[in-house]
Amino acid sequence: MPYLNTDDGFPDHEKVDVLGDGAFRLHVSGMHYCARKLTDGLIPLRRVNRLKPNYKAAELQELLDGGLWHKGGEGCGTEHCPLGTRGEYVVHDFLEWNKPAAWWSDRRRAEADRKAEYRRKRAHEQERLAELEAMQPQGLRSA
């Protein structure tokens, strides 16, 4: 259910436009990972080299140097950028554009509650229909 939200001008942003192809793909793959796994913009260090084929450490360094990612514990201090901890990277301002994991959890819970209520009402309606049908004379019952 989660999705990645990016601005339509994302590829032209001054920090993104200067990236090489590999760093661009690593950045986009990292953002998708964060959205899919509901990490609030945090990527474990051990996962980075598996975000794209033919990963190169220089691509990660390009993202760090460009301020698109931060080392965990060295956040930039904006309200949309969690500090993170050692052993992970932080996608800069991921939460400025994307819903946090707690929002998705609340949405899933509300959706499950809504569906459960619908099913409860539907079951009650089916029971009531069966009762009414049982009360009809034999010749008037539907097949």
N, C-alpha and C positions, 0 to 999 in steps of 0.2 A: 504494500500500500504506500509506503513512503516514496517520495520523488525528490529529485534534485531541482532546485529552483535557481536559475541563473538569469541575469539580465541579458536582453538581446544584444546589448553592446559589449558583452563580456570579451569576445575575441579582440576587440579594438581597444580595450582598456590599456592604458600606458604600461602597466606592470605585466600584462599578458602579451601584448603585441610584440614585445622584444624577445619573448621566449623562443628557443629553438623548438623544433618539432618534438623531440623526445621529452623535453621538459614540459611542453604544453600537454602532451598525452599523459604524462605522469600526474600533472596537476588535475586534469579532468578525471582521470581514473581515480585519483585520491578523493576528489569530491564525491564521485559516485559511490565509492566505498563507504564514505562517511554517511551518506544518505541511506544506503541500503542497510548498513549495520547499525544505524541510529547512534552514532558515536559523538554527536555534537561537534564534529570537526576534528576529532582526535584520531590519529592513525598510529597503531603500534609500530615501533621501529622494525620489528621482525617481519612486518607485512609489506613494507615499502618496496622491497625488491621484487615482490610478486604482483605489483599493481599493473605492470605492463611488460610485454615481451622485451627482451634485450635491454633490461634496466642498466643504467650507468650511473654511478655515484655522482658524476658531474652534473647530471640532470637534477638530482636532488639539491646539490649545491646551488644550482641556478635558481631554484625556487626559494631556497633560504636567503641567498644574496638579494633576490628581488623582493623580499618581504611578503611573498605569497604563502610561505609556510614558516613556522617558527619551531625551534626545538622546544620540547616540553619543559616547562619551568622557566622559559624565557619569553613568555608572551609579550605582546605589544602594549597591553594595558587598556585596550578599547573594551567597551561593554559587550561587544559581540564576539570577543576572542578569548576563550578560556585560557587560563595559564598553562594547564597541562602539567604533566610530571615527567621525570626522566624516563627514557625508554619509549617515548612517543613523540610524534610531531603534531603540530596544530595547524590546521588550514586557516589562514588569516580571515577573520570576520565571517566564517562559515555561517554563524547564527544570525548574521544581519540579513541574509537572503533565505535562510532555511529554518524550518520549525525544529525546535529542540525535541529530544527523545521523549521527554515528559508530555509534550503536546500530543505526540503520536500515541503514546500509551493511553492518555485520557480519551483520545478519539476512538481508539480500538475498544476501550472499555464501554464507552457510550454506545458505540455501534453494536457491540455484543448485547448490551442491555436492551437496546431498541429491538433487535432481532428476537431476543428471548421473549419480550413482551408481545411482539407480533405473533410468535408461535403459540404462546399461551392463549391469546385471544382467539387465534384460529382454531386451536384444539377445543376451546370452549364452544365456539360456534359449531364445530362439527358434532360435538356431543349433543348440543341443543337440537340440531337438525335431525340427528338420529332419534332423539326422544320424540320429537314432533312426528317423524315418519312412523315410529312405532305406534303412535296414538291414532293414526289414520286407519280407516277400515281397510281390510285386505285388498279389495278391488281397486282402491285409489292410490296404492303405494307405487312409487316409481320403480322402474326396474334397474 
